[in-house]
Amino acid sequence: MSGPDIQVRAAIPVRRILHTIHAVRDINPLRKVYQDVFGAIAFAERYHEGEERDMALLYAANHMIELMAPRRSEPDTTFARYLDRFGESFHSFELRVESAPESAESCKAHGLALSTVYPLFFFVKPQSTGGVLVQFCGKPLENDPQDYHNWNPDWIEGHPSSLRRLHHIACLVRDREAALRFFTEIIDGKLLSDERVALPQPGRCVHVLLGDTKVALYSADNPKTGVFADYFAQPRSGIYALVWEVDSLDAARQHIEARGFEIEPASLQYCGIAIPERSFSGVRHEFVPCS
């Protein structure tokens, strides 16, 4: 029973997932890759002076990707040190909330470990989320096309890849209970399903809805083997893949291979294809038929 001095905090409302960050060493070639493969549209570039890093924002179908790179290669800034340790990879995904300072205070009250705390954004460390690096942002992004009244999430329809939309963000978690607590109690994620799965290896998968974006949290019965062991053999942010819906797997395969990228079977669904990390600057993209 709660006593008079115990304050019960409501779950932090998440308005939407703003974007997924792809950490890279050089923004320019990767911007072109996303444009060639995904038909992505770049709409903004920025420089964060405090951390000496460059950013490029682009939309692939209905989901924003933020390419982020250090301005200098010397590992004497926060992001350069991150790349030196993690390499090119998915860095985090960002939650749009009403107030970053209030959300940070709520997270700290729940005992979460934070980093890179600024007035407008901050990060929750993976050890507090079950294994996923998550960013909170308290303001809309300037010139974000999704904030325009005539935004159409299906603008990509007709692209040669047959890409339609992001299906979900797939995460591999080390601590299932901590992940459930963070995503459904500390923030207001809606639990959609919790079930046994065979892929990427025997374990469980929890689907959570954050705003209008699904996040899948995979845990393994034995994380010391299989995909989990391979994934966590080096430092990781917890984001395993972006999973996209396409109208035609054959069209997607032909389009991707014509641009010189490897294709392999999807690891999260039997019916699907994937661009492996080794072929796409450290990140994995999987493609499944439209549901």
C-alpha positions as CSV (number, residue, x, y, z in Angstrom):
1,M,0.0,0.0,0.0
2,S,1.3,3.5,-0.8
3,G,2.0,5.7,2.1
4,P,1.4,9.5,2.2
5,D,5.0,10.2,1.4
6,I,5.2,7.9,-1.6
7,Q,4.6,9.5,-5.0
8,V,3.3,7.2,-7.7
9,R,4.5,8.5,-11.1
10,A,2.4,8.0,-14.2
11,A,4.0,6.4,-17.2
12,I,5.7,9.0,-19.4
13,P,3.5,9.7,-22.5
14,V,5.3,9.0,-25.8
15,R,3.9,11.0,-28.7
16,R,5.8,9.1,-31.4
17,I,9.2,7.6,-32.3
18,L,11.0,10.4,-34.1
19,H,13.8,8.4,-35.7
20,T,16.4,5.6,-35.5
21,I,20.1,6.8,-35.4
22,H,22.6,5.1,-37.7
23,A,26.1,5.8,-36.4
24,V,28.6,6.2,-39.3
25,R,32.0,7.5,-39.9
26,D,31.1,9.6,-42.9
27,I,27.6,10.8,-43.6
28,N,27.9,11.6,-47.3
29,P,28.3,8.1,-48.8
30,L,25.6,6.7,-46.5
31,R,23.1,9.4,-47.4
32,K,23.5,8.3,-51.0
33,V,23.1,4.6,-50.1
34,Y,19.8,5.3,-48.4
35,Q,18.6,7.4,-51.3
36,D,19.6,4.7,-53.8
37,V,18.3,1.6,-52.0
38,F,15.3,3.0,-50.1
39,G,14.4,6.0,-52.2
40,A,15.0,8.1,-49.1
41,I,14.5,11.8,-49.1
42,A,17.0,13.9,-47.1
43,F,15.4,17.0,-45.5
44,A,17.8,18.5,-43.0
45,E,21.5,18.6,-42.0
46,R,22.8,19.8,-38.7
47,Y,26.0,20.2,-36.6
48,H,26.0,19.6,-32.8
49,E,28.9,21.9,-31.6
50,G,28.9,20.5,-28.1
51,E,29.7,17.0,-29.3
52,E,31.4,17.9,-32.6
53,R,29.2,15.7,-34.6
54,D,27.3,16.0,-37.9
55,M,23.7,14.8,-38.6
56,A,21.7,14.2,-41.7
57,L,17.9,13.5,-41.4
58,L,16.1,11.6,-44.1
59,Y,12.8,9.7,-44.5
60,A,12.8,6.1,-45.8
61,A,9.1,5.5,-46.4
62,N,7.3,6.5,-43.2
63,H,10.3,6.3,-40.9
64,M,13.1,8.8,-40.2
65,I,16.7,7.8,-40.2
66,E,19.3,10.0,-38.6
67,L,22.8,9.5,-39.9
68,M,25.3,10.7,-37.3
69,A,29.1,11.0,-37.6
70,P,31.9,12.7,-35.6
71,R,33.3,15.8,-37.2
72,R,36.8,14.6,-36.4
73,S,38.2,11.0,-36.3
74,E,40.2,11.5,-33.0
75,P,38.4,9.7,-30.2
76,D,38.3,12.7,-27.9
77,T,34.6,13.5,-28.1
78,T,31.5,11.6,-26.9
79,F,30.4,10.3,-30.3
80,A,33.9,9.6,-31.6
81,R,34.4,7.4,-28.5
82,Y,31.2,5.7,-29.2
83,L,32.2,4.8,-32.8
84,D,35.6,3.7,-31.6
85,R,34.0,1.2,-29.3
86,F,30.8,0.2,-31.1
87,G,31.7,0.8,-34.7
88,E,29.2,1.7,-37.4
89,S,25.8,0.4,-36.1
90,F,22.3,1.4,-35.0
91,H,22.9,3.7,-32.1
92,S,19.4,4.3,-30.6
93,F,15.9,5.3,-31.4
94,E,14.4,8.6,-30.2
95,L,11.1,9.1,-28.3
96,R,9.2,12.4,-28.7
97,V,7.9,13.4,-25.3
98,E,6.3,16.6,-24.1
99,S,9.2,17.7,-21.8
100,A,12.7,16.3,-21.7
101,P,13.6,17.7,-18.2
102,E,10.3,16.3,-16.7
103,S,10.9,13.0,-18.4
104,A,14.5,12.9,-17.1
105,E,13.3,13.6,-13.6
106,S,10.8,10.8,-13.8
107,C,13.4,8.4,-15.2
108,K,15.8,9.2,-12.4
109,A,13.0,8.8,-9.8
110,H,12.5,5.2,-11.2
111,G,16.2,4.6,-10.7
112,L,17.2,4.6,-14.4
113,A,20.8,5.5,-15.5
114,L,20.9,8.5,-17.8
115,S,23.7,10.0,-20.0
116,T,24.2,13.0,-22.3
117,V,21.6,15.0,-20.5
118,Y,20.8,18.3,-22.2
119,P,17.7,20.6,-21.7
120,L,16.1,19.2,-24.9
121,F,17.2,15.6,-25.0
122,F,18.9,12.8,-23.0
123,F,19.6,9.1,-23.3
124,V,18.6,6.2,-21.0
125,K,21.5,3.7,-20.8
126,P,20.9,0.1,-21.9
127,Q,21.3,-1.4,-18.4
128,S,18.1,0.4,-17.4
129,T,16.0,-0.7,-20.4
130,G,16.9,-4.4,-20.6
131,G,19.5,-3.7,-23.2
132,V,18.4,-1.0,-25.6
133,L,19.8,2.5,-25.9
134,V,16.9,5.0,-26.0
135,Q,16.8,8.7,-26.5
136,F,14.2,11.1,-25.3
137,C,13.5,14.4,-27.1
138,G,11.3,17.2,-25.8
139,K,10.7,19.2,-28.9
140,P,9.7,18.6,-32.5
141,L,12.4,18.5,-35.1
142,E,12.6,21.6,-37.3
143,N,11.1,21.2,-40.7
144,D,10.0,17.6,-40.0
145,P,7.7,16.7,-43.0
146,Q,5.7,14.4,-40.7
147,D,4.5,17.5,-38.8
148,Y,3.0,19.1,-41.9
149,H,-0.8,18.9,-42.2
150,N,-0.6,17.2,-45.6
151,W,2.0,14.5,-44.6
152,N,1.3,11.3,-46.5
153,P,3.0,8.2,-45.0
154,D,2.5,6.3,-48.2
155,W,4.4,8.8,-50.4
156,I,7.0,6.1,-51.3
157,E,4.4,3.9,-53.1
158,G,5.6,3.0,-56.6
159,H,9.3,3.0,-55.8
160,P,11.2,0.2,-57.7
161,S,12.0,-1.4,-54.3
162,S,8.2,-1.8,-53.7
163,L,9.0,-0.4,-50.2
164,R,5.9,0.7,-48.3
165,R,6.5,1.3,-44.6
166,L,8.4,0.3,-41.5
167,H,6.9,-2.8,-39.9
168,H,8.8,-2.6,-36.6
169,I,12.1,-1.9,-34.9
170,A,13.6,-5.3,-33.8
171,C,15.6,-5.3,-30.6
172,L,17.5,-8.1,-28.8
173,V,17.3,-7.6,-25.1
174,R,19.4,-9.1,-22.3
175,D,16.9,-8.7,-19.5
176,R,13.3,-9.3,-20.6
177,E,11.7,-8.2,-17.3
178,A,13.6,-4.9,-17.3
179,A,12.7,-4.3,-20.9
180,L,9.0,-4.9,-20.2
181,R,9.1,-2.6,-17.1
182,F,10.7,0.2,-19.1
183,F,8.6,0.0,-22.3
184,T,5.2,-0.6,-20.7
185,E,5.4,0.9,-17.2
186,I,8.0,3.7,-17.1
187,I,6.9,4.9,-20.6
188,D,3.4,4.3,-21.9
189,G,4.0,1.7,-24.5
190,K,1.0,-0.5,-25.3
191,L,1.6,-4.2,-25.0
192,L,0.4,-5.8,-28.2
193,S,1.6,-9.4,-27.7
194,D,3.9,-11.6,-25.7
195,E,4.5,-15.0,-27.2
196,R,6.9,-17.8,-27.8
197,V,9.0,-17.6,-31.0
198,A,11.4,-19.9,-32.9
199,L,13.2,-17.0,-34.7
200,P,15.8,-15.7,-34.5
201,Q,16.2,-18.5,-32.0
202,P,14.0,-20.1,-29.4
203,G,12.7,-17.6,-26.9
204,R,10.0,-14.9,-26.5
205,C,9.0,-11.8,-28.4
206,V,7.1,-8.9,-26.9
207,H,5.5,-6.4,-29.3
208,V,5.0,-2.9,-27.9
209,L,3.3,0.1,-29.7
210,L,5.0,3.4,-29.1
211,G,2.9,6.2,-30.7
212,D,2.3,4.6,-34.1
213,T,5.4,2.5,-34.3
214,K,5.9,-1.1,-33.2
215,V,9.0,-2.2,-31.3
216,A,9.7,-5.9,-31.0
217,L,11.7,-7.0,-27.9
218,Y,13.3,-10.5,-28.5
219,S,14.8,-12.5,-25.7
220,A,16.4,-15.9,-26.0
221,D,16.1,-19.1,-23.9
222,N,19.9,-19.4,-24.2
223,P,21.5,-16.1,-25.3
224,K,25.0,-17.7,-25.2
225,T,24.3,-19.4,-28.5
226,G,23.0,-18.6,-32.0
227,V,22.1,-15.1,-33.2
228,F,22.2,-13.6,-29.7
229,A,25.7,-14.8,-29.0
230,D,26.9,-13.5,-32.4
231,Y,25.2,-10.2,-31.9
232,F,26.4,-9.6,-28.3
233,A,30.0,-10.8,-29.1
234,Q,30.8,-7.0,-29.3
235,P,29.3,-3.9,-27.7
236,R,25.8,-3.3,-28.9
237,S,23.0,-0.8,-28.6
238,G,20.3,-3.5,-28.6
239,I,18.8,-2.5,-32.0
240,Y,19.1,-5.6,-34.1
241,A,17.3,-4.6,-37.3
242,L,14.8,-2.3,-39.0
243,V,12.0,-4.5,-40.5
244,W,10.3,-3.1,-43.5
245,E,7.1,-4.0,-45.4
246,V,7.3,-4.3,-49.2
247,D,4.7,-5.1,-51.8
248,S,6.9,-7.6,-53.6
249,L,9.9,-9.5,-52.2
250,D,11.0,-10.3,-55.7
251,A,11.0,-6.6,-56.7
252,A,12.9,-5.7,-53.5
253,R,15.5,-8.4,-54.1
254,Q,16.1,-7.3,-57.7
255,H,16.3,-3.6,-56.7
256,I,18.8,-4.3,-53.8
257,E,21.0,-6.7,-55.7
258,A,21.1,-4.4,-58.7
259,R,22.8,-1.8,-56.4
260,G,25.5,-4.2,-55.3
261,F,24.2,-5.2,-51.9
262,E,24.1,-8.7,-50.5
263,I,20.9,-10.5,-49.7
264,E,20.3,-13.3,-47.3
265,P,17.2,-15.0,-45.7
266,A,15.5,-12.9,-43.0
267,S,16.3,-14.1,-39.5
268,L,13.1,-12.9,-37.8
269,Q,10.5,-14.4,-40.2
270,Y,10.6,-17.4,-42.5
271,C,9.1,-15.4,-45.3
272,G,11.5,-12.5,-45.8
273,I,14.9,-11.2,-47.0
274,A,17.6,-9.2,-45.3
275,I,20.6,-7.0,-46.1
276,P,23.2,-8.1,-43.5
277,E,25.3,-5.8,-41.4
278,R,28.5,-6.6,-43.3
279,S,26.9,-5.1,-46.5
280,F,25.3,-2.0,-45.0
281,S,27.7,-0.1,-42.8
282,G,27.1,-2.2,-39.7
283,V,23.3,-2.3,-39.7
284,R,20.7,-4.9,-40.7
285,H,17.6,-4.3,-42.7
286,E,14.9,-7.0,-43.1
287,F,12.0,-7.0,-45.6
288,V,8.7,-8.8,-45.3
289,P,5.6,-8.9,-47.4
290,C,2.9,-6.3,-46.6
291,S,0.5,-7.6,-44.0
